Amino acid sequence: MLQNTQRDALRVAIFTNCAGLSTIQMRSSMTSTALPRNRRFKLTETRRVLSREMISDAGNLAFPMAVDANISEPVESTQMPGTYRYPLEAMADKARELVACGVPAVYLIGIPKHRDGKGSDAFSANGVIVQAAKRMKDAVGDRLVIIGDSYMGYFTDHMIGGVLDSDNRILDKETLDSVARTAVAWGKAGVDILCCSTMVDGRVGAAREALDAENLDDMLLMSSIKYNSAFFKAGTGTTATGASYGFDKKVFYLEPHNAKDALRIMEADVAQGAEMINIKPAIPYMDLVRMAADRYELPVSAYSISGDYAMIHFGANGAQMDEMECAMELFTCLRRAGADMVITYWAPRLAQMMNRK
């Protein structure tokens, strides 16, 4: 029997000199005791499962859901077939459906009935997210984690993520005031996690300070790392751009060329009290998911946005691939990249697939 030192030396010799060895020499050198046989792990399903480096299940999923205060029935997206905007009346049933299929979290995006310059619907007692969260909590309680996307562009009449002055410039103080009021209103309504996606400096600190002042200690804050990506252009009916005001979203969003900028934002948000980090889009920015996971001892979320969905949905149907196999592979790869939670439009179907196994 070879000793460990002998075995290691043999491995080095084989890998460094195999180019000059004949087939017979290689066969005689590569004994079963010298090198592992990776194929042995792949012979059966149970062996393959046993040797997996990480395990994923429905507990790692969140479902992004657009809640529209202007409709009374679900409306399917023309750009993203199979995805919908839902009315407030559907919130209780949708919460029960998610719990029943094993999806532990929902990511709410609000489409208000009324908009103004301050995005007041976000922090109104009758606002769309406030109402949605209350209906969901009344239906299923703490069996469903509610995440709210606080991007102000969803709620302002100009669809820009901030309060503007007469020259259409962002007013930081007024914007942070709206962020703070939104955090308090949603915390009281039952939102568990506030995704701080209004891209202004100090957003997390403003939210945490306001929550502390109201003794809303249990709400988690999520740092949002959002890139200026073409993948956002596939819409669910929630798109807010501010283009009609001549406003360029590049002022806020991160450049695809840059990773260090994202790390600086993460650093600032974590210092201000963020307990989670969300990266979007997911597919082109898996490197950022890995960087965040390696850098912080905090949960990392990857948001597989509308463009990710559209690319796989239409690509799979056009190329005769299996859409759900592709979706499952994407989910697995995002988990491998370091995502603790994956926000995906396939969440209910993925959960059902995993629960059947």
C-alpha positions as CSV (number, residue, x, y, z in Angstrom):
1,M,0.0,0.0,0.0
2,L,1.3,3.4,-0.9
3,Q,2.0,5.9,1.9
4,N,0.3,9.3,1.6
5,T,3.6,11.0,0.6
6,Q,4.3,8.4,-2.0
7,R,0.8,8.7,-3.4
8,D,1.1,12.5,-3.6
9,A,4.4,12.3,-5.4
10,L,2.9,9.9,-7.9
11,R,0.0,12.2,-8.6
12,V,2.4,15.1,-9.2
13,A,4.5,13.0,-11.5
14,I,1.5,11.8,-13.5
15,F,0.0,15.3,-14.0
16,T,3.3,16.9,-14.9
17,N,4.6,14.2,-17.2
18,C,1.5,12.7,-18.7
19,A,2.1,14.5,-22.0
20,G,5.2,12.4,-22.6
21,L,3.8,9.1,-21.4
22,S,2.5,6.4,-23.7
23,T,-1.1,5.0,-23.2
24,I,0.4,1.9,-21.6
25,Q,2.6,3.9,-19.3
26,M,-0.3,6.1,-18.2
27,R,-2.5,3.1,-17.6
28,S,0.1,1.4,-15.4
29,S,0.8,4.6,-13.5
30,M,-2.8,5.6,-12.9
31,T,-3.7,2.9,-10.4
32,S,-6.9,2.9,-8.5
33,T,-5.0,3.8,-5.4
34,A,-3.3,6.7,-7.0
35,L,-6.1,8.8,-8.4
36,P,-9.8,9.2,-7.5
37,R,-12.4,8.0,-9.9
38,N,-14.8,10.9,-10.2
39,R,-17.2,8.8,-12.3
40,R,-17.8,6.5,-9.4
41,F,-19.8,9.4,-7.8
42,K,-22.0,9.7,-10.8
43,L,-23.2,6.1,-11.2
44,T,-26.5,6.5,-9.3
45,E,-28.8,9.4,-8.4
46,T,-28.2,8.8,-4.7
47,R,-24.4,9.0,-5.2
48,R,-24.8,12.2,-7.2
49,V,-26.9,13.8,-4.5
50,L,-24.5,12.6,-1.8
51,S,-21.5,14.3,-3.6
52,R,-23.2,17.7,-4.2
53,E,-21.3,20.7,-2.9
54,M,-24.5,22.5,-1.9
55,I,-28.2,21.6,-1.5
56,S,-31.0,23.8,-2.7
57,D,-34.7,23.5,-1.9
58,A,-37.8,25.6,-2.0
59,G,-36.7,27.4,1.1
60,N,-34.2,29.4,-1.0
61,L,-36.9,30.9,-3.2
62,A,-38.9,34.1,-3.3
63,F,-41.6,35.1,-5.7
64,P,-41.7,38.6,-7.2
65,M,-45.2,39.8,-7.5
66,A,-46.6,43.1,-9.0
67,V,-49.6,44.3,-7.1
68,D,-51.7,46.7,-9.1
69,A,-54.3,48.9,-7.3
70,N,-55.9,49.8,-10.7
71,I,-57.2,46.3,-11.7
72,S,-59.7,43.8,-10.4
73,E,-58.5,40.7,-12.2
74,P,-55.0,39.4,-12.9
75,V,-53.5,40.8,-16.1
76,E,-50.9,38.7,-18.0
77,S,-47.8,40.5,-19.3
78,T,-47.5,40.5,-23.1
79,Q,-43.7,40.7,-22.8
80,M,-43.4,38.0,-20.2
81,P,-46.1,35.3,-20.9
82,G,-46.9,33.4,-17.7
83,T,-46.4,36.3,-15.4
84,Y,-49.1,38.6,-14.1
85,R,-50.0,41.8,-12.3
86,Y,-52.4,41.0,-9.5
87,P,-55.2,43.0,-7.9
88,L,-55.3,43.6,-4.2
89,E,-58.3,41.3,-3.9
90,A,-56.0,38.4,-4.9
91,M,-53.5,38.9,-2.2
92,A,-54.9,36.5,0.4
93,D,-55.3,33.7,-2.1
94,K,-51.8,34.2,-3.6
95,A,-50.3,34.1,-0.1
96,R,-52.1,30.8,0.6
97,E,-50.9,29.4,-2.7
98,L,-47.3,30.3,-2.1
99,V,-47.4,28.8,1.4
100,A,-49.0,25.6,0.0
101,C,-46.3,25.0,-2.6
102,G,-43.5,25.8,-0.1
103,V,-42.3,29.2,-1.3
104,P,-41.4,31.0,1.9
105,A,-41.1,34.6,0.6
106,V,-42.9,37.1,-1.7
107,Y,-41.2,40.2,-3.2
108,L,-43.9,42.9,-3.6
109,I,-43.7,45.6,-6.3
110,G,-46.5,48.2,-6.0
111,I,-48.4,49.9,-8.8
112,P,-50.4,52.6,-7.1
113,K,-53.7,54.2,-8.1
114,H,-52.5,57.7,-7.4
115,R,-49.0,59.2,-7.9
116,D,-47.5,62.4,-6.8
117,G,-44.1,64.1,-6.6
118,K,-43.2,62.6,-3.2
119,G,-44.4,59.1,-3.9
120,S,-47.0,59.4,-1.1
121,D,-48.8,56.2,-1.9
122,A,-45.8,54.3,-0.6
123,F,-46.3,55.6,2.9
124,S,-50.0,56.2,2.9
125,A,-52.2,54.1,5.2
126,N,-54.2,53.2,2.1
127,G,-51.2,52.6,-0.1
128,V,-51.0,49.6,-2.4
129,I,-48.1,47.8,-0.5
130,V,-49.6,48.6,2.9
131,Q,-52.9,47.0,1.9
132,A,-51.3,44.1,0.2
133,A,-49.1,43.3,3.2
134,K,-52.0,43.5,5.6
135,R,-54.1,41.1,3.5
136,M,-51.3,38.6,3.2
137,K,-50.5,38.7,6.9
138,D,-54.1,38.3,7.8
139,A,-54.3,35.2,5.5
140,V,-51.1,33.3,6.4
141,G,-49.4,35.2,9.3
142,D,-45.7,34.6,9.6
143,R,-45.7,31.6,7.3
144,L,-44.8,33.9,4.5
145,V,-42.0,36.5,4.6
146,I,-43.0,39.7,2.9
147,I,-40.3,41.7,1.1
148,G,-41.3,45.2,-0.2
149,D,-39.4,47.0,-3.0
150,S,-39.3,50.6,-1.9
151,Y,-38.1,52.1,-5.2
152,M,-39.7,55.5,-5.3
153,G,-40.0,55.5,-9.1
154,Y,-43.0,53.1,-8.7
155,F,-44.9,55.7,-6.7
156,T,-43.9,59.2,-8.1
157,D,-45.8,60.9,-10.9
158,H,-42.5,61.5,-12.8
159,M,-41.4,57.8,-12.3
160,I,-38.0,59.0,-11.0
161,G,-36.6,57.4,-7.9
162,G,-36.6,60.6,-5.8
163,V,-38.2,63.9,-5.0
164,L,-37.3,66.6,-7.6
165,D,-36.8,70.3,-7.5
166,S,-38.1,72.7,-10.2
167,D,-35.1,71.8,-12.4
168,N,-35.7,68.1,-12.1
169,R,-32.8,67.5,-9.8
170,I,-33.0,65.0,-7.0
171,L,-33.6,66.6,-3.5
172,D,-31.7,64.2,-1.2
173,K,-33.2,65.4,2.1
174,E,-36.8,65.2,0.9
175,T,-36.1,61.8,-0.8
176,L,-34.7,60.3,2.3
177,D,-37.7,61.6,4.2
178,S,-40.0,59.6,1.9
179,V,-37.8,56.6,2.3
180,A,-38.0,56.9,6.1
181,R,-41.8,57.3,6.1
182,T,-42.2,54.3,3.7
183,A,-40.1,52.1,6.1
184,V,-42.3,53.0,9.0
185,A,-45.6,52.5,7.1
186,W,-44.5,49.2,5.8
187,G,-43.1,48.0,9.1
188,K,-46.4,48.7,10.8
189,A,-48.3,46.9,7.9
190,G,-46.3,43.7,8.4
191,V,-43.6,43.9,5.7
192,D,-40.7,41.8,7.0
193,I,-37.9,43.1,4.8
194,L,-37.5,46.5,3.2
195,C,-35.5,46.4,0.0
196,C,-33.9,49.8,0.0
197,S,-33.8,50.2,-3.8
198,T,-34.1,54.0,-4.1
199,M,-30.6,54.7,-5.2
200,V,-29.7,57.7,-3.1
201,D,-26.9,57.9,-0.5
202,G,-28.0,57.3,3.1
203,R,-31.1,55.3,2.2
204,V,-30.5,52.5,4.6
205,G,-29.5,54.7,7.5
206,A,-32.6,56.9,7.0
207,A,-34.8,53.8,7.1
208,R,-33.1,52.3,10.1
209,E,-33.2,55.5,12.1
210,A,-36.9,56.0,11.4
211,L,-37.7,52.4,12.3
212,D,-35.8,52.7,15.6
213,A,-37.7,55.9,16.5
214,E,-40.9,54.0,16.1
215,N,-39.7,50.9,18.0
216,L,-40.0,48.8,14.8
217,D,-37.0,46.7,15.7
218,D,-38.0,43.5,13.8
219,M,-37.9,44.8,10.2
220,L,-34.9,43.7,8.2
221,L,-33.2,46.1,5.7
222,M,-31.9,44.9,2.4
223,S,-29.2,46.7,0.4
224,S,-30.1,46.9,-3.3
225,I,-27.2,46.6,-5.8
226,K,-28.9,47.6,-9.1
227,Y,-27.1,47.8,-12.4
228,N,-28.0,49.9,-15.5
229,S,-28.9,46.8,-17.4
230,A,-30.7,46.1,-20.7
231,F,-32.2,43.1,-19.0
232,F,-34.7,45.5,-17.2
233,K,-36.3,46.4,-20.6
234,A,-38.5,43.3,-20.6
235,G,-41.5,44.6,-18.7
236,T,-44.1,43.3,-16.3
237,G,-46.1,46.6,-16.4
238,T,-44.1,48.0,-13.5
239,T,-41.4,49.7,-15.4
240,A,-40.6,53.2,-14.2
241,T,-38.0,55.2,-16.1
242,G,-38.6,58.9,-15.9
243,A,-37.5,59.2,-19.5
244,S,-40.3,61.7,-20.4
245,Y,-38.6,64.2,-17.9
246,G,-35.3,63.8,-19.7
247,F,-33.9,62.0,-16.7
248,D,-31.2,59.4,-17.2
249,K,-31.3,56.5,-14.8
250,K,-27.6,56.1,-15.3
251,V,-27.2,58.8,-12.7
252,F,-28.3,56.3,-10.1
253,Y,-27.7,52.8,-11.4
254,L,-24.3,51.1,-11.5
255,E,-22.3,50.7,-14.7
256,P,-22.0,47.1,-16.0
257,H,-18.2,47.7,-16.3
258,N,-17.8,48.3,-12.5
259,A,-17.6,45.9,-9.6
260,K,-15.8,48.1,-7.1
261,D,-18.6,50.7,-7.1
262,A,-21.0,47.9,-6.1
263,L,-18.7,46.9,-3.2
264,R,-18.5,50.5,-2.0
265,I,-22.3,50.7,-1.9
266,M,-22.6,47.4,-0.1
267,E,-20.0,48.7,2.4
268,A,-21.9,51.9,3.1
269,D,-25.3,50.1,3.3
270,V,-24.0,47.5,5.7
271,A,-22.4,50.2,7.9
272,Q,-25.8,51.9,8.1
273,G,-27.6,48.7,9.2
274,A,-28.4,46.6,6.1
275,E,-28.8,42.9,7.1
276,M,-29.1,41.5,3.6
277,I,-27.7,42.3,0.1
278,N,-29.7,42.0,-3.1
279,I,-28.0,41.8,-6.5
280,K,-30.0,42.5,-9.7
281,P,-30.1,41.5,-12.5
282,A,-28.9,37.9,-11.7
283,I,-27.6,36.3,-14.8
284,P,-25.0,38.8,-15.9
285,Y,-23.9,39.6,-12.4
286,M,-23.1,36.3,-10.7
287,D,-19.6,37.5,-10.1
288,L,-21.1,40.2,-7.8
289,V,-23.2,37.5,-6.0
290,R,-20.0,35.6,-5.3
291,M,-18.1,38.8,-4.2
292,A,-20.9,39.7,-1.8
293,A,-21.1,36.2,-0.4
294,D,-17.3,36.1,0.1
295,R,-17.1,39.6,1.6
296,Y,-19.9,39.6,4.1
297,E,-21.4,37.2,6.7
298,L,-24.8,38.3,5.6
299,P,-27.5,36.6,3.5
300,V,-27.2,37.4,-0.2
301,S,-30.1,37.5,-2.6
302,A,-30.0,37.3,-6.4
303,Y,-33.0,38.8,-8.3
304,S,-33.6,37.0,-11.6
305,I,-35.4,39.9,-13.2
306,S,-37.8,40.2,-16.2
307,G,-35.0,40.1,-18.8
308,D,-33.7,36.8,-17.3
309,Y,-37.2,35.4,-17.5
310,A,-37.9,36.6,-21.0
311,M,-34.5,35.3,-22.3
312,I,-35.1,31.8,-21.0
313,H,-38.8,31.7,-21.7
314,F,-38.5,32.7,-25.4
315,G,-35.2,31.0,-25.9
316,A,-36.5,27.7,-24.5
317,N,-39.6,27.7,-26.6
318,G,-37.8,28.8,-29.8
319,A,-34.9,26.3,-29.4
320,Q,-37.0,23.4,-28.1
321,M,-35.3,23.4,-24.7
322,D,-37.2,22.6,-21.6
323,E,-38.0,25.9,-19.9
324,M,-38.2,24.5,-16.4
325,E,-35.0,22.6,-16.7
326,C,-33.3,25.8,-17.7
327,A,-35.0,27.6,-14.8
328,M,-33.9,25.0,-12.4
329,E,-30.3,25.1,-13.7
330,L,-30.3,28.9,-13.3
331,F,-31.6,28.6,-9.8
332,T,-28.9,26.0,-8.9
333,C,-26.1,28.1,-10.5
334,L,-27.2,31.2,-8.6
335,R,-27.1,29.2,-5.4
336,R,-23.7,27.9,-6.2
337,A,-22.5,31.4,-6.9
338,G,-23.4,32.3,-3.3
339,A,-27.0,33.4,-3.3
340,D,-28.9,32.3,-0.2
341,M,-32.2,33.5,-1.7
342,V,-33.2,33.6,-5.4
343,I,-36.0,35.9,-6.4
344,T,-37.5,34.4,-9.5
345,Y,-40.8,34.4,-11.4
346,W,-40.5,30.6,-11.6
347,A,-40.5,30.2,-7.8
348,P,-43.9,28.4,-7.5
349,R,-43.2,26.0,-10.3
350,L,-39.6,25.4,-9.1
351,A,-41.0,24.6,-5.6
352,Q,-43.5,22.2,-7.0
353,M,-40.7,20.4,-9.0
354,M,-38.5,20.1,-6.0
355,N,-41.3,18.9,-3.8
356,R,-42.1,16.1,-6.2
357,K,-38.6,14.7,-6.0
